Amino acid sequence: MKAELVKLARSSVLLASVPEAVATTVLAEAHLRPFSRGATIFLQGERARAIYIVAEGWVKLYRIAPNGTEAVVGVFTRGASFGEAVAFRSDTYPVAAEAVTECNLIRIEADAFLRQIRENPEVAIAILSATFGHLHGLVAQVEALKAQTGAQRVAEFLLELADCEAGSCEVTLPYDKILIAGRLGMKPESLSRAFARLKDQGVTIRQNVAQIDDLAALRCYVEEDPALAWAR
């Protein structure tokens, strides 16, 4: 584990609040694993034995419904952790994980973390923090589905990816549009209509690049009453 990877792991929700000695011990047993695009990280129903922190790239978590439909539960990138709760219970993964792009993941064995929890109960706080973080993310997704139009959800997604503070900004879409649609609870054709609606808000899509004319104006649009947004 290189120093920059250790620093990245320490900044994750999982390890940010644990004592330095505990983090050092856990990461001493961790290792970096590369995954090619489309590779399976773990399967739904597989025994959970590890926790992952994304060092580079994008990962999606999804479930397969009885009718075969894929439901995207979450998409994670650099610095995000996943798989904590079930790994510590030695339970099975309720979702599957797949590399959306080529990626590198820091794999932490659950047993190594459990040993630290038994020796230092303070470590359990980190698990609660990570679990709350994931729950908060799911609540935010549900809120967006209930309280925003499709175009507003797409606009918010673009704002999350933007690395500019103000003015115009160019955003590279990190993965294919079918997955973006799934992540936002939309069908691909609905995503296309949402992109078309955003032209009036100064957003132009060319292949996998979104050009935003004014970040502040787009933020205002995201926060607008959905009834007004639909009327546009």
C-alpha positions in Angstrom: 0.0 0.0 0.0 1.6 3.2 -1.2 1.4 6.3 1.0 -1.1 8.1 -1.2 -3.4 5.0 -1.0 -3.2 4.9 2.8 -4.1 8.6 2.9 -7.0 8.0 0.6 -8.3 5.1 2.7 -7.9 7.1 5.9 -10.1 9.9 4.5 -12.9 7.4 3.7 -16.1 7.3 5.9 -15.1 3.9 7.1 -11.7 4.8 8.5 -11.9 8.6 9.1 -13.0 8.3 12.7 -11.0 5.3 13.9 -7.8 5.7 16.0 -4.6 6.0 14.0 -3.1 2.8 15.4 -6.2 0.8 14.4 -6.3 2.2 10.8 -2.6 1.4 10.5 -3.1 -2.2 11.6 -6.1 -2.8 9.3 -4.5 -1.2 6.3 -1.3 -3.2 6.9 -3.3 -6.3 5.9 -5.2 -4.6 3.1 -4.2 -4.9 -0.6 -4.9 -3.2 -3.9 -6.9 -5.2 -6.5 -7.3 -4.2 -10.1 -10.5 -4.9 -12.0 -11.1 -4.5 -15.7 -14.3 -2.8 -17.0 -17.3 -5.2 -16.6 -15.5 -7.4 -14.1 -17.6 -8.8 -11.2 -16.3 -7.8 -7.8 -18.8 -9.9 -5.9 -22.2 -11.5 -6.6 -25.6 -11.0 -5.0 -26.0 -13.8 -2.4 -22.2 -14.4 -2.1 -20.8 -14.6 1.4 -19.4 -11.2 2.5 -15.8 -11.5 3.5 -14.3 -8.1 2.6 -14.9 -4.3 2.5 -13.8 -2.2 -0.4 -12.6 1.3 -0.9 -12.5 2.7 -4.4 -8.9 4.0 -5.2 -9.6 4.7 -8.8 -12.5 4.3 -11.3 -16.2 3.6 -10.9 -18.2 0.7 -9.3 -21.9 0.0 -9.4 -24.0 -1.9 -6.9 -27.1 -3.5 -8.3 -29.8 -6.1 -7.7 -31.4 -8.5 -10.1 -35.2 -8.7 -9.6 -37.1 -12.0 -10.0 -38.2 -10.9 -13.5 -34.5 -10.4 -14.5 -34.6 -6.6 -14.4 -31.4 -4.9 -13.1 -31.9 -2.2 -10.4 -28.9 0.1 -9.8 -28.6 0.7 -6.1 -25.6 2.9 -6.1 -22.5 4.1 -8.0 -19.2 4.7 -6.2 -16.0 6.4 -7.1 -12.6 7.4 -5.6 -12.6 7.4 -1.8 -16.0 5.7 -1.3 -16.4 2.5 0.7 -18.9 -0.2 0.3 -19.8 -3.7 1.8 -19.2 -2.7 5.4 -22.5 -3.7 7.2 -22.9 -7.2 5.7 -19.2 -8.0 5.9 -19.1 -7.4 9.7 -22.1 -9.7 10.2 -20.6 -12.5 8.0 -23.8 -12.2 6.0 -24.4 -12.5 2.3 -24.1 -9.5 -0.1 -27.7 -8.2 -0.8 -26.4 -6.7 -4.1 -23.8 -7.5 -6.7 -20.9 -5.2 -7.5 -19.4 -4.6 -10.9 -16.5 -2.5 -12.2 -18.1 0.2 -14.5 -14.7 1.3 -15.7 -11.2 0.0 -15.2 -10.7 0.4 -11.5 -8.5 -0.3 -8.5 -10.0 -1.2 -5.2 -8.5 -1.4 -1.7 -9.7 -4.7 -0.3 -9.9 -4.9 3.5 -10.6 -8.3 5.0 -13.6 -8.2 7.3 -11.8 -10.5 9.9 -9.0 -8.0 10.2 -11.4 -5.3 11.1 -13.5 -7.5 13.4 -10.4 -8.3 15.5 -9.9 -4.5 16.0 -13.5 -4.0 17.0 -13.2 -6.7 19.7 -10.0 -5.1 21.0 -11.2 -1.5 20.7 -15.0 -0.9 20.9 -14.4 2.7 19.6 -13.9 1.2 16.2 -17.6 0.3 16.1 -18.4 4.0 15.8 -16.7 4.0 12.4 -19.0 1.3 11.3 -22.1 3.2 12.5 -20.8 6.3 10.7 -20.3 4.4 7.4 -23.7 2.7 7.6 -25.3 6.1 8.3 -23.5 7.6 5.3 -24.9 4.9 3.0 -28.4 5.2 4.5 -28.3 9.0 4.1 -27.3 8.5 0.4 -30.3 6.1 -0.2 -32.7 8.6 1.5 -31.4 11.3 -0.7 -32.0 9.1 -3.8 -35.6 8.4 -2.7 -36.2 12.1 -2.0 -34.9 12.9 -5.5 -37.2 10.3 -7.1 -40.2 11.7 -5.2 -39.5 15.4 -5.3 -37.6 16.2 -8.5 -38.4 15.9 -12.2 -36.1 13.7 -14.4 -34.4 16.8 -15.8 -33.7 18.1 -12.3 -32.2 14.7 -11.2 -29.9 14.8 -14.3 -28.9 18.4 -13.6 -28.0 17.5 -10.0 -26.0 14.5 -11.2 -24.0 16.8 -13.5 -23.4 19.3 -10.7 -22.0 16.5 -8.5 -19.5 15.7 -11.2 -18.5 19.3 -11.9 -15.1 20.3 -10.5 -15.7 24.0 -11.1 -17.0 26.5 -8.4 -18.8 28.9 -10.7 -19.3 30.0 -14.3 -19.2 27.6 -17.2 -17.9 24.1 -16.8 -17.2 21.0 -18.9 -18.2 17.7 -17.3 -17.1 14.3 -18.6 -19.8 11.6 -18.1 -18.0 8.8 -16.2 -19.9 5.8 -17.6 -22.5 4.9 -20.2 -25.9 6.6 -20.5 -27.8 3.4 -19.8 -26.1 3.1 -16.4 -26.7 6.8 -15.7 -30.4 6.3 -16.4 -30.4 3.3 -14.0 -28.6 5.3 -11.3 -31.2 8.1 -11.6 -34.2 5.8 -11.6 -35.0 6.5 -15.3 -35.4 4.6 -18.5 -32.8 5.5 -21.3 -35.4 7.2 -23.4 -36.4 9.3 -20.4 -32.8 10.3 -19.9 -32.6 11.5 -23.5 -35.7 13.6 -23.0 -34.2 15.0 -19.8 -31.0 16.0 -21.6 -33.1 17.7 -24.3 -35.0 19.7 -21.6 -31.7 20.8 -20.1 -30.7 22.6 -23.3 -33.0 25.4 -22.2 -30.9 25.5 -18.9 -27.7 26.0 -20.8 -26.6 22.3 -20.9 -25.3 20.8 -24.1 -24.5 17.1 -24.4 -22.0 15.9 -27.0 -21.2 12.2 -26.8 -19.9 11.8 -23.2 -19.2 15.4 -22.5 -21.7 17.9 -20.9 -21.1 21.6 -21.4 -22.7 23.7 -18.6 -23.0 27.4 -19.4 -23.7 28.6 -15.9 -23.4 26.4 -12.8 -25.3 28.9 -10.6 -28.3 29.0 -12.9 -28.3 25.1 -13.1 -28.3 24.9 -9.2 -31.3 27.2 -9.1 -33.1 25.0 -11.6 -32.3 21.9 -9.4 -33.8 23.6 -6.3 -36.9 24.9 -8.2 -40.4 23.7 -7.5 -40.9 20.6 -9.7 -44.3 22.0 -10.8 -42.4 25.0 -12.3 -39.7 22.8 -13.7 -42.2 20.6 -15.5 -43.9 23.7 -17.0 -40.7 24.7 -18.8 
